[in-house]
Amino acid sequence: MLLSRGCRTSSYFLSFDKGARLEIMHNDAIPATANDPMAQFTGLIHMAMSVGSEQGVDALTARLANDGYNVVDGPRRTGDGYYESVVLDPEGNRLEITL
């Protein structure tokens, strides 16, 4: 299902019976290199976890920041209505914390 389409971005979500979802996203502005861990790149971009509430997003983001993890975005409301933050794990993978 196409959820958002701008001049440069489109997302499709596949939903599974147990509640998991897979997002397939296209964005013309994403470079093909992973040389900058703060920037998005092609390939596997992030893993996301739902914590159930905006307060949960805020609390887990604050805890991870306090523990020394790099918060690269948020918490914030995205253009497509999600409330989320993005934190880098120790290997530089993007972990999205959402509702």
All heavy atoms as an XYZ file, in Angstrom:
751
protein
N       0.833     -1.172      0.000
C       0.000      0.000      0.000
C       0.877      1.235      0.000
O       1.781      1.359      0.814
C      -0.887     -0.028      1.244
C      -1.679      1.207      1.466
S      -2.722      0.943      2.921
C      -3.089      2.602      3.267
N       0.643      2.146     -0.887
C       1.403      3.391     -0.966
C       0.861      4.341      0.086
O      -0.295      4.722      0.056
C       1.266      4.009     -2.360
C       2.006      5.314     -2.596
C       3.505      5.094     -2.460
C       1.686      5.845     -3.987
N       1.715      4.715      1.079
C       1.258      5.590      2.145
C       1.637      7.040      1.926
O       0.918      7.930      2.314
C       1.802      5.128      3.491
C       1.257      3.814      3.987
C       1.814      3.527      5.367
C      -0.250      3.825      4.052
N       2.794      7.285      1.368
C       3.167      8.671      1.132
C       3.890      8.752     -0.197
O       4.641      7.880     -0.571
C       4.062      9.186      2.264
O       5.286      8.500      2.282
N       3.620      9.823     -0.906
C       4.292     10.015     -2.177
C       4.510     11.503     -2.354
O       3.580     12.274     -2.404
C       3.474      9.461     -3.324
C       4.225      9.536     -4.637
C       3.375      8.901     -5.747
N       4.227      8.389     -6.780
C       4.812      7.223     -6.808
N       4.665      6.399     -5.837
N       5.560      6.856     -7.812
N       5.745     11.890     -2.377
C       6.101     13.266     -2.657
C       6.804     13.275     -3.987
O       6.758     12.313     -4.742
N       7.461     14.336     -4.272
C       8.171     14.383     -5.544
C       9.399     13.480     -5.514
O       9.925     13.142     -6.551
C       8.533     15.826     -5.888
S       9.605     16.618     -4.686
N       9.850     13.055     -4.328
C      11.078     12.279     -4.243
C      10.982     11.025     -3.381
O      11.905     10.251     -3.342
C      12.190     13.163     -3.691
C      12.495     14.318     -4.597
C      13.348     15.364     -3.972
N      14.482     14.840     -3.270
C      15.473     15.553     -2.834
N      15.493     16.840     -3.019
N      16.478     15.015     -2.183
N       9.907     10.819     -2.641
C       9.831      9.706     -1.702
C       8.532      8.929     -1.870
O       7.481      9.519     -2.048
C       9.902     10.219     -0.245
O      11.109     10.934     -0.068
C       9.862      9.073      0.736
N       8.630      7.603     -1.788
C       7.435      6.769     -1.719
C       7.713      5.613     -0.774
O       8.840      5.140     -0.676
C       7.023      6.261     -3.103
O       8.056      5.494     -3.671
N       6.682      5.184     -0.032
C       6.817      4.082      0.922
C       5.695      3.085      0.714
O       4.551      3.467      0.477
C       6.740      4.598      2.363
O       7.870      5.346      2.690
N       6.039      1.820      0.821
C       5.081      0.724      0.780
C       5.269     -0.080      2.061
O       6.397     -0.316      2.480
C       5.334     -0.181     -0.430
C       5.103      0.507     -1.747
C       6.097      1.268     -2.342
C       3.873      0.402     -2.397
C       5.882      1.913     -3.553
C       3.661      1.036     -3.609
C       4.672      1.791     -4.175
O       4.444      2.421     -5.367
N       4.170     -0.496      2.679
C       4.245     -1.296      3.891
C       3.607     -2.652      3.639
O       2.503     -2.730      3.095
C       3.513     -0.605      5.047
C       4.227      0.602      5.566
C       4.008      1.848      4.991
C       5.110      0.499      6.613
C       4.670      2.968      5.459
C       5.763      1.619      7.098
C       5.540      2.855      6.520
N       4.299     -3.708      4.055
C       3.749     -5.064      4.047
C       3.450     -5.406      5.495
O       4.321     -5.293      6.355
C       4.759     -6.061      3.475
C       5.236     -5.801      2.047
C       6.349     -6.777      1.687
C       4.079     -5.933      1.078
N       2.222     -5.788      5.788
C       1.824     -6.128      7.148
C       1.680     -7.637      7.285
O       1.167     -8.303      6.384
C       0.495     -5.449      7.491
O       0.646     -4.056      7.458
N       2.105     -8.155      8.435
C       2.053     -9.582      8.705
C       1.080     -9.862      9.846
O       0.817     -9.000     10.687
C       3.457    -10.106      9.035
C       4.420     -9.916      7.900
C       5.190     -8.764      7.798
C       4.549    -10.885      6.915
C       6.071     -8.582      6.742
C       5.427    -10.710      5.855
C       6.190     -9.557      5.768
N       0.541    -11.070      9.904
C      -0.484    -11.441     10.870
C      -0.079    -11.201     12.325
O      -0.915    -10.867     13.149
C      -0.873    -12.916     10.706
C      -1.600    -13.174      9.397
O      -2.166    -12.218      8.828
O      -1.601    -14.334      8.950
N       1.166    -11.363     12.673
C       1.615    -11.231     14.062
C       1.912     -9.782     14.450
O       2.410     -9.522     15.530
C       2.864    -12.084     14.293
C       2.675    -13.545     13.993
C       2.269    -14.288     15.215
C       2.152    -15.756     14.847
N       1.719    -16.573     15.899
N       1.649     -8.829     13.547
C       1.828     -7.420     13.880
C       3.071     -6.777     13.308
O       3.213     -5.559     13.356
N       3.986     -7.569     12.781
C       5.198     -6.998     12.185
C       4.856     -6.344     10.855
O       3.912     -6.752     10.169
C       6.247     -8.080     11.975
N       5.615     -5.301     10.496
C       5.444     -4.647      9.206
C       6.817     -4.436      8.585
O       7.799     -4.223      9.275
C       4.753     -3.295      9.342
C       3.339     -3.411      9.811
C       2.570     -2.120      9.740
N       3.309     -0.988     10.265
C       3.019      0.273      9.988
N       2.013      0.564      9.207
N       3.709      1.257     10.503
N       6.868     -4.477      7.283
C       8.083     -4.233      6.520
C       7.824     -3.029      5.623
O       6.840     -3.010      4.887
C       8.432     -5.460      5.676
C       9.590     -5.314      4.696
C      10.907     -5.102      5.441
C       9.681     -6.538      3.809
N       8.696     -2.027      5.708
C       8.564     -0.845      4.856
C       9.586     -0.919      3.736
O      10.759     -1.169      3.967
C       8.799      0.430      5.653
C       8.716      1.689      4.787
C       9.003      2.973      5.558
O       9.520      2.896      6.685
O       8.699      4.040      5.016
N       9.116     -0.705      2.536
C       9.989     -0.593      1.369
C       9.886      0.849      0.909
O       8.805      1.310      0.573
C       9.574     -1.568      0.258
C       9.609     -3.006      0.787
C      10.471     -1.394     -0.966
C       8.989     -4.013     -0.134
N      11.004      1.563      0.946
C      10.977      2.991      0.678
C      11.909      3.333     -0.466
O      12.968      2.726     -0.623
C      11.421      3.764      1.922
C      11.356      5.269      1.754
S      11.873      6.128      3.248
C      13.605      6.336      2.898
N      11.512      4.311     -1.247
C      12.353      4.849     -2.303
C      12.463      6.355     -2.095
O      11.468      7.023     -1.849
C      11.755      4.580     -3.683
C      12.495      5.280     -4.778
N      13.677      4.802     -5.276
C      12.252      6.435     -5.421
C      14.116      5.642     -6.204
N      13.266      6.647     -6.304
N      13.692      6.866     -2.167
C      13.926      8.302     -2.063
C      15.080      8.637     -2.991
O      16.178      8.119     -2.831
C      14.255      8.688     -0.626
C      14.428     10.172     -0.448
O      15.096     10.840     -1.233
N      13.838     10.707      0.597
N      14.836      9.515     -3.958
C      15.858      9.880     -4.939
C      17.074     10.568     -4.324
O      18.144     10.587     -4.925
C      15.272     10.809     -6.006
C      14.243     10.114     -6.877
O      14.286      8.876     -6.983
O      13.389     10.826     -7.443
N      16.931     11.149     -3.130
C      18.013     11.928     -2.528
C      18.983     11.084     -1.709
O      19.990     11.601     -1.235
C      17.427     13.032     -1.655
N      18.726      9.796     -1.502
C      19.604      8.966     -0.677
C      20.802      8.501     -1.501
O      20.637      7.874     -2.535
C      18.848      7.759     -0.095
C      17.737      8.257      0.840
C      19.793      6.827      0.647
C      16.844      7.164      1.373
N      22.025      8.791     -1.029
C      23.213      8.387     -1.782
C      23.444      6.879     -1.711
O      22.917      6.204     -0.824
C      24.346      9.135     -1.089
C      23.855      9.345      0.300
C      22.358      9.506      0.195
N      24.246      6.368     -2.601
C      24.509      4.931     -2.679
C      25.668      4.498     -1.796
O      26.142      3.376     -1.906
C      24.794      4.547     -4.125
N      26.146      5.341     -0.881
C      27.286      4.997     -0.039
C      26.918      5.070      1.432
O      26.044      5.835      1.821
C      28.483      5.921     -0.319
O      29.563      5.522      0.529
C      28.165      7.371     -0.048
N      27.588      4.277      2.241
C      27.372      4.272      3.686
C      28.541      4.927      4.414
O      28.759      4.674      5.583
C      27.191      2.842      4.173
N      29.316      5.774      3.744
C      30.501      6.363      4.356
C      30.196      7.283      5.525
O      31.036      7.485      6.377
C      31.312      7.128      3.312
C      31.949      6.194      2.307
O      32.128      5.014      2.581
N      32.253      6.698      1.142
N      29.008      7.875      5.576
C      28.630      8.769      6.659
C      27.563      8.085      7.498
O      26.418      7.985      7.084
C      28.092     10.086      6.075
C      27.674     11.078      7.147
O      27.756     10.742      8.357
O      27.263     12.185      6.782
N      27.899      7.611      8.711
C      26.910      6.877      9.510
C      25.735      7.743      9.949
O      24.707      7.226     10.351
C      27.710      6.399     10.723
C      28.870      7.320     10.802
C      29.182      7.728      9.386
N      25.844      9.057      9.866
C      24.748      9.938     10.241
C      23.742     10.093      9.109
O      22.640     10.568      9.324
C      25.285     11.317     10.640
C      26.258     11.270     11.802
S      25.492     10.693     13.318
C      24.638     12.182     13.774
N      24.113      9.714      7.890
C      23.240      9.878      6.727
C      22.604      8.544      6.351
O      23.164      7.477      6.609
C      24.035     10.414      5.545
N      21.437      8.600      5.733
C      20.837      7.382      5.216
C      21.551      6.994      3.931
O      22.200      7.815      3.294
C      19.350      7.594      4.961
C      18.587      7.805      6.237
C      17.102      7.649      6.039
O      16.650      6.805      5.276
N      16.340      8.446      6.737
N      21.433      5.734      3.554
C      22.073      5.224      2.348
C      21.228      4.092      1.800
O      20.244      3.704      2.409
C      23.510      4.769      2.639
C      23.611      3.805      3.789
C      23.500      2.442      3.578
C      23.811      4.261      5.076
C      23.580      1.556      4.634
C      23.895      3.379      6.139
C      23.784      2.026      5.912
N      21.611      3.558      0.636
C      20.837      2.469      0.050
C      21.077      1.173      0.816
O      22.085      1.007      1.484
C      21.186      2.266     -1.437
O      22.572      1.974     -1.548
C      20.862      3.492     -2.245
N      20.137      0.263      0.715
C      20.237     -1.017      1.404
C      19.364     -1.025      2.643
O      18.387     -0.283      2.735
N      19.703     -1.854      3.630
C      18.975     -1.904      4.886
C      19.223     -0.592      5.620
O      20.356     -0.257      5.945
C      19.432     -3.083      5.742
C      18.785     -3.188      7.117
C      17.286     -3.444      6.986
C      19.439     -4.278      7.926
N      18.164      0.161      5.871
C      18.310      1.485      6.456
C      18.158      1.457      7.970
O      18.950      2.044      8.686
C      17.287      2.469      5.845
C      17.502      2.582      4.342
C      17.378      3.837      6.496
C      18.864      3.054      3.924
N      17.121      0.804      8.465
C      16.913      0.799      9.899
C      15.987     -0.330     10.323
O      15.279     -0.893      9.517
C      16.333      2.138     10.374
C      14.934      2.394      9.912
N      14.656      3.026      8.727
C      13.733      2.099     10.465
C      13.345      3.107      8.577
N      12.761      2.545      9.610
N      16.041     -0.593     11.617
C      15.084     -1.484     12.260
C      14.235     -0.586     13.147
O      14.738      0.372     13.724
C      15.797     -2.533     13.119
C      16.710     -3.452     12.333
S      15.842     -4.482     11.149
C      14.985     -5.590     12.234
N      12.950     -0.878     13.247
C      12.063     -0.058     14.065
C      11.381     -0.920     15.116
O      11.130     -2.096     14.898
C      11.010      0.612     13.185
N      11.105     -0.289     16.258
C      10.353     -0.963     17.308
C       9.281     -0.015     17.826
O       9.509      1.189     17.938
C      11.262     -1.418     18.430
C      11.866     -0.290     19.237
S      12.971     -0.860     20.507
C      14.501     -0.784     19.593
N       8.130     -0.562     18.092
C       7.029      0.210     18.642
C       7.052      0.094     20.161
O       7.151     -1.012     20.701
C       5.702     -0.317     18.102
O       4.621      0.314     18.764
N       6.953      1.240     20.838
C       6.911      1.240     22.293
C       5.539      1.658     22.821
O       5.339      1.769     24.022
C       8.032      2.122     22.895
C       9.396      1.538     22.572
C       7.936      3.558     22.405
N       4.573      1.905     21.919
C       3.188      2.065     22.304
C       2.660      3.451     22.596
O       1.454      3.644     22.623
N       3.536      4.435     22.837
C       3.037      5.771     23.154
C       4.125      6.815     22.897
O       5.314      6.477     22.843
C       2.599      5.858     24.617
O       3.730      5.769     25.464
N       3.716      8.072     22.764
C       4.695      9.147     22.623
C       5.569      9.229     23.867
O       6.778      9.450     23.764
C       3.992     10.491     22.374
C       3.389     10.597     20.997
C       2.839     11.978     20.683
O       3.163     12.944     21.405
O       2.086     12.087     19.698
N       4.969      9.025     25.039
C       5.745      9.048     26.284
C       6.791      7.938     26.291
O       7.907      8.132     26.790
C       4.815      8.919     27.508
C       3.869     10.077     27.681
C       2.611      9.997     26.798
O       2.342      8.991     26.121
N       1.841     11.074     26.794
N       6.433      6.787     25.737
C       7.391      5.687     25.637
C       8.543      6.023     24.713
O       9.704      5.696     25.005
N       8.242      6.670     23.579
C       9.301      7.108     22.650
C      10.220      8.086     23.363
O      11.446      7.961     23.317
C       8.693      7.743     21.378
C       9.789      8.356     20.505
C       7.896      6.719     20.582
N       9.629      9.078     24.039
C      10.422     10.090     24.748
C      11.301      9.455     25.820
O      12.488      9.766     25.929
C       9.511     11.136     25.399
C       8.749     11.981     24.393
O       9.131     12.016     23.200
O       7.757     12.612     24.804
N      10.728      8.550     26.618
C      11.459      7.939     27.727
C      12.607      7.066     27.247
O      13.726      7.154     27.769
C      10.502      7.130     28.603
N      12.355      6.206     26.246
C      13.424      5.322     25.763
C      14.510      6.124     25.057
O      15.702      5.847     25.227
C      12.861      4.242     24.838
C      13.876      3.214     24.334
C      14.658      2.560     25.477
C      13.181      2.157     23.490
N      14.118      7.149     24.310
C      15.112      7.997     23.643
C      15.991      8.684     24.677
O      17.221      8.708     24.544
C      14.423      9.035     22.737
O      13.607      8.354     21.791
C      15.445      9.893     22.014
N      15.393      9.238     25.716
C      16.157      9.911     26.773
C      17.084      8.933     27.486
O      18.251      9.255     27.772
C      15.200     10.564     27.768
N      16.592      7.728     27.753
C      17.424      6.716     28.426
C      18.633      6.343     27.570
O      19.763      6.262     28.058
C      16.591      5.479     28.736
C      17.387      4.387     29.386
C      16.535      3.198     29.715
N      17.363      2.123     30.228
C      16.912      0.927     30.508
N      15.631      0.647     30.365
N      17.722      0.000     30.946
N      18.391      6.109     26.273
C      19.503      5.744     25.392
C      20.499      6.891     25.252
O      21.715      6.666     25.249
C      18.969      5.297     24.025
C      18.207      3.970     24.039
C      17.516      3.733     22.705
C      19.119      2.814     24.398
N      20.004      8.118     25.139
C      20.906      9.282     25.065
C      21.728      9.380     26.347
O      22.946      9.613     26.299
C      20.107     10.560     24.839
N      21.090      9.188     27.498
C      21.776      9.237     28.793
C      22.831      8.134     28.903
O      23.858      8.312     29.558
C      20.757      9.122     29.924
C      21.384      9.371     31.274
O      22.037     10.394     31.475
N      21.183      8.449     32.191
N      22.580      7.003     28.261
C      23.524      5.881     28.272
C      24.641      6.037     27.242
O      25.471      5.144     27.086
C      22.789      4.555     28.039
C      21.945      4.130     29.237
O      22.120      4.692     30.336
O      21.099      3.219     29.066
N      24.628      7.149     26.497
C      25.718      7.437     25.571
C      25.470      7.079     24.121
O      26.368      7.215     23.292
N      24.275      6.630     23.784
C      23.968      6.325     22.390
C      23.698      7.618     21.631
O      23.203      8.595     22.195
C      22.772      5.375     22.281
C      23.091      3.993     22.782
C      22.889      3.659     24.118
C      23.627      3.043     21.938
C      23.195      2.391     24.598
C      23.945      1.773     22.396
C      23.734      1.458     23.728
O      24.049      0.209     24.199
N      24.024      7.625     20.351
C      23.889      8.810     19.514
C      22.464      8.913     18.975
O      22.045      8.108     18.154
C      24.904      8.725     18.363
C      24.990      9.994     17.578
O      24.290     10.965     17.832
N      25.871      9.997     16.599
N      21.715      9.917     19.447
C      20.369     10.185     18.937
C      20.544     11.087     17.722
O      21.006     12.216     17.839
C      19.482     10.872     19.998
C      18.112     11.203     19.423
C      19.355      9.982     21.233
N      20.189     10.584     16.544
C      20.415     11.347     15.313
C      19.180     12.100     14.838
O      19.284     12.971     13.977
C      20.972     10.461     14.170
C      22.335      9.908     14.540
C      20.020      9.347     13.800
N      17.998     11.794     15.427
C      16.785     12.503     15.016
C      15.699     12.304     16.057
O      15.527     11.210     16.579
C      16.311     11.978     13.661
C      15.286     12.887     12.990
O      15.100     14.026     13.462
O      14.688     12.455     12.001
N      14.985     13.371     16.350
C      13.811     13.298     17.202
C      14.117     13.285     18.682
O      15.242     13.539     19.079
N      13.075     12.983     19.428
C      11.741     12.591     19.015
C      11.028     13.716     18.260
O      11.193     14.888     18.580
C      11.003     12.284     20.317
C      12.064     12.087     21.339
C      13.207     12.916     20.894
N      10.242     13.306     17.254
C       9.537     14.276     16.423
C       8.376     13.595     15.713
O       8.322     12.373     15.637
C      10.472     14.881     15.382
C      10.902     13.868     14.305
C      11.878     14.467     13.305
N      12.225     13.516     12.286
C      11.658     13.458     11.077
N      10.715     14.313     10.753
N      12.043     12.559     10.195
N       7.482     14.423     15.208
C       6.402     13.922     14.368
C       6.874     14.054     12.923
O       7.319     15.117     12.509
C       5.115     14.711     14.578
C       3.981     14.101     13.801
C       2.628     14.322     14.411
N       2.494     14.106     15.833
C       2.273     12.917     16.426
N       2.210     11.818     15.697
N       2.119     12.830     17.722
N       6.798     12.966     12.160
C       7.257     12.960     10.782
C       6.189     13.527      9.855
O       5.034     13.690     10.259
C       7.611     11.540     10.318
O       6.420     10.747     10.323
C       8.663     10.906     11.216
N       6.553     13.780      8.621
C       5.620     14.305      7.636
C       4.451     13.389      7.355
O       3.377     13.841      6.959
N       4.626     12.070      7.577
C       3.524     11.140      7.341
C       2.784     10.785      8.631
O       2.010      9.848      8.682
C       3.990      9.891      6.597
C       5.130      9.160      7.280
O       5.603      9.612      8.346
O       5.573      8.132      6.744
N       3.033     11.559      9.709
C       2.237     11.426     10.921
C       2.778     10.530     12.011
O       2.157     10.413     13.067
N       3.904      9.888     11.812
C       4.473      9.032     12.852
C       5.186      9.887     13.895
O       5.688     10.969     13.592
C       5.473      8.029     12.255
C       4.812      6.906     11.522
C       4.601      6.973     10.152
C       4.382      5.766     12.192
C       3.980      5.943      9.469
C       3.768      4.727     11.522
C       3.572      4.820     10.157
O       2.964      3.815      9.492
N       5.251      9.402     15.123
C       6.043     10.030     16.184
C       7.198      9.077     16.439
O       6.977      7.897     16.739
C       5.204     10.222     17.451
C       5.931     11.034     18.495
C       6.046     12.414     18.353
C       6.512     10.428     19.595
C       6.709     13.179     19.301
C       7.176     11.179     20.545
C       7.272     12.549     20.395
O       7.946     13.307     21.327
N       8.431      9.566     16.301
C       9.573      8.657     16.356
C      10.859      9.388     16.708
O      10.937     10.609     16.675
C       9.766      7.975     14.996
C      10.158      8.936     13.889
C      10.239      8.291     12.523
O       9.486      7.333     12.258
O      11.055      8.743     11.719
N      11.854      8.589     17.032
C      13.230      9.058     17.148
C      14.117      8.011     16.483
O      13.695      6.881     16.242
C      13.637      9.248     18.615
O      13.633      8.008     19.291
N      15.344      8.409     16.170
C      16.303      7.501     15.551
C      17.590      7.551     16.361
O      18.144      8.626     16.621
C      16.577      7.870     14.082
C      17.614      6.928     13.475
C      15.291      7.838     13.265
N      18.069      6.375     16.770
C      19.268      6.236     17.585
C      20.203      5.273     16.875
O      19.757      4.279     16.303
C      18.904      5.680     18.986
C      20.141      5.501     19.845
C      17.887      6.583     19.677
N      21.514      5.563     16.906
C      22.488      4.634     16.316
C      22.888      3.594     17.350
O      23.175      3.927     18.506
C      23.739      5.381     15.851
C      23.555      6.386     14.723
C      24.907      7.018     14.364
C      22.928      5.752     13.503
N      22.931      2.314     16.929
C      23.439      1.276     17.815
C      24.970      1.316     17.784
O      25.561      2.125     17.052
C      22.854     -0.093     17.442
C      23.440     -0.734     16.192
O      24.394     -0.196     15.590
O      22.927     -1.800     15.794
N      25.653      0.486     18.572
C      27.124      0.553     18.610
C      27.813      0.308     17.267
O      28.942      0.725     17.061
C      27.495     -0.556     19.610
C      26.311     -0.646     20.510
C      25.126     -0.409     19.597
N      27.121     -0.351     16.320
C      27.718     -0.597     15.009
C      27.274      0.419     13.963
O      27.563      0.275     12.780
C      27.368     -2.016     14.547
C      27.987     -3.077     15.451
C      27.603     -4.483     15.045
O      26.756     -4.661     14.136
O      28.157     -5.410     15.644
N      26.544      1.462     14.370
C      26.122      2.499     13.456
C      24.812      2.220     12.732
O      24.426      2.974     11.841
N      24.123      1.144     13.112
C      22.819      0.862     12.518
C      21.775      1.791     13.119
O      21.808      2.093     14.313
C      22.411     -0.595     12.778
C      23.366     -1.565     12.158
O      23.602     -1.533     10.965
N      23.954     -2.419     12.971
N      20.827      2.221     12.307
C      19.766      3.129     12.759
C      18.645      2.332     13.402
O      18.100      1.411     12.785
C      19.252      3.940     11.566
C      20.322      4.811     10.947
C      19.927      5.341      9.597
N      19.037      6.474      9.678
C      19.434      7.740      9.785
N      20.712      8.019      9.810
N      18.551      8.726      9.841
N      18.308      2.664     14.633
C      17.193      2.042     15.351
C      16.107      3.104     15.497
O      16.330      4.139     16.106
C      17.638      1.546     16.724
C      18.774      0.541     16.715
C      19.184      0.214     18.141
C      18.387     -0.706     15.967
N      14.950      2.842     14.924
C      13.833      3.775     14.985
C      12.917      3.350     16.133
O      12.503      2.206     16.213
C      13.081      3.747     13.675
C      11.905      4.677     13.609
C      11.218      4.567     12.258
O      11.826      4.946     11.239
O      10.070      4.078     12.235
N      12.643      4.305     17.010
C      11.740      4.067     18.127
C      10.458      4.818     17.808
O      10.480      6.024     17.593
C      12.353      4.569     19.446
C      13.721      3.929     19.667
C      11.424      4.292     20.614
C      14.582      4.641     20.678
N       9.345      4.106     17.756
C       8.090      4.711     17.311
C       6.930      4.257     18.194
O       7.118      3.452     19.113
C       7.833      4.382     15.830
O       6.739      5.152     15.343
C       7.597      2.909     15.605
N       5.744      4.767     17.920
C       4.545      4.414     18.697
C       4.247      2.940     18.627
O       4.282      2.267     17.719
C       3.328      5.180     18.175
C       3.383      6.680     18.357
C       2.141      7.313     17.770
C       3.506      7.062     19.801
